[in-house]
Amino acid sequence: MRTLLLNPPSFGGFDGGAGARYQALREIRSFWYPTWLAYPAGLIAESCLIDAPPADMGIEEVVEQARGYDLIVINTSTPTVVNDAGIAERLKDHYPASIIGFVGPHTVTLPEETLQKSAAIDFVTTGEFDYAVAEIAKGIPFHRVDGIAYRENGKVRHTPLRPPIQDLDALPFVTDIYARDLVIERYYNGYLKHPYISFYTGRGCRARCTFCLWPQTLTGHDYRVRSPQNVYDEMVNAQRLFPQAKEFFLDDATFTDNPARAVEIARKFKKLGITWSCNARANVRRDTLRELKESGLRLLTVGFESGNQQILNNIKKGTKLEQIRAFVKATKELGILVHGAFILGLPGETAETIEETLRFALEMDPYSIQVSLVAPYPGTELYKQALRKGWLASEGEQLVSDGIQNSAISYTSISREELFESVERFYRRFYMRWRPIMRIVKEMIQDRDEFSRRIREGREFFSFMAKRKNAGSS
């Protein structure tokens, strides 16, 4: 079948469906690659990948572009599933013979509920969907495709679960699909050089953080990996296809989960002379950090989450504040930048612990930060805990409204309104200091492209904060 893999339009600037780990508008224009959709796109000969949000495509344009496709696969998310169901209906109205399927963590957790969103949805996937989608594209009947749910005679049928893919080297290079279907200059990220390329070297995460969506739904807690040679070969391919790329990002949940393998890959990268970055935990040894730095590592994205140890314990983070301090000290001494991620509203949060986390962020003084509100996604331990404890107003509490992240949880110790307002206060107190201001100014002086980019990001940042304030007061 001719197959369309679609990350659909939703809220303006929203990046929640195809690849984003933080499913909401960010403070500056930020889009991740639709890597999960690129894998089945590479497995299916007659396929096309459309990533509507970074291309600023509206529904009418998407409907027109979908003409002639027999199978349409939509990557959905909890905040967008209602919107995506409406898009499926529009597509089915125009192309009634088409088969429409939904994929993503939301369908893994709530397959029957997702199917009930619209009669236009013919099937949903219940695990990793690469081969399930490829088999449907070959015309294999639903009942013979493992890892899906579908309707038959008015009832929802489930096929056997599909085990996680072990031979990741057998999958295609997503960078080939990026080159065929995407414009890399449309993909921005505030802490990565532009343009950048990202892809996975493995799937899964050994950490047990109660809030994290992907390991608890789609990828699992085993870190399944590609061979170092296979990763190197794709990096060579990416360099060839995208000579304009200034940075390469390894988007594994925690690339440093296997330090020996990380070092082996880094040593191969050293031959290429590239600038690269990755996700890490704040537990990487100094000798490993040194090896990574010498091989071209520029930046690590690290989930600090909180500056309160009890909160870290509550979410099973598995790190200690002193461990984080030692890690950050080592990165600064080695010249490795850190992008620190913080989450406000985790279990145990109070106005005092938010202040504690802010002081911790100022003490660590990473290169950049992102501050998110806690998001209790269905399928996570945090969601089950929130239901048990009565922290959600209802099971249908919205996580996102008009693309702006809501405070979906509240406690007797702190209200939704206080949590929502604390995000802007956190950002302003961190960035409105001489040290981060001078870092940004220095980069702008040294690089003309960086100058233009930072001016744009500054406008977007203050515009985003104004939208948040309006959302919070409405």
Secondary structure, DSSP 4 states (H G I P E B T S, - for coil): --EEEEE---STT---SSS-SS-S--SS------HHHHHHHHH-SSEEEEETTTTT--HHHHHHHTTT-SEEEEE--TTTHHHHHHHHHHHHHH-TT-EEEEESHHHHH-HHHHHTT-TT--EEESS--HHHHHHHHTT--GGGSSSEEEEETTEEEEPPPPPPPS-GGGSPPHHHHHHHH--GGG---TTS-SSEEEE-SEE--S---TT-HHIIIII-SS-EE--HHHHHHHHHHHHHH-TT--EEEE--TTGGGSHHHHHHHHHHHHTTT--EEEEE-TT--HHHHHHHHHTTEEEEEEEEE-S-HHHHHHTT----HHHHHHHHHHHHHHT-EEEEEEEES-TT--HHHHHHHHHHHHHH--SEEEEEE----TTSHHHHHHHHHT-SSSTT--SEETTEEP-----SSS-HHHHHHHHHHHHHHHHSSHHHHHHHHHHHHH-HHHHHHHHHHHHHHHHHHHHHHHHHH-
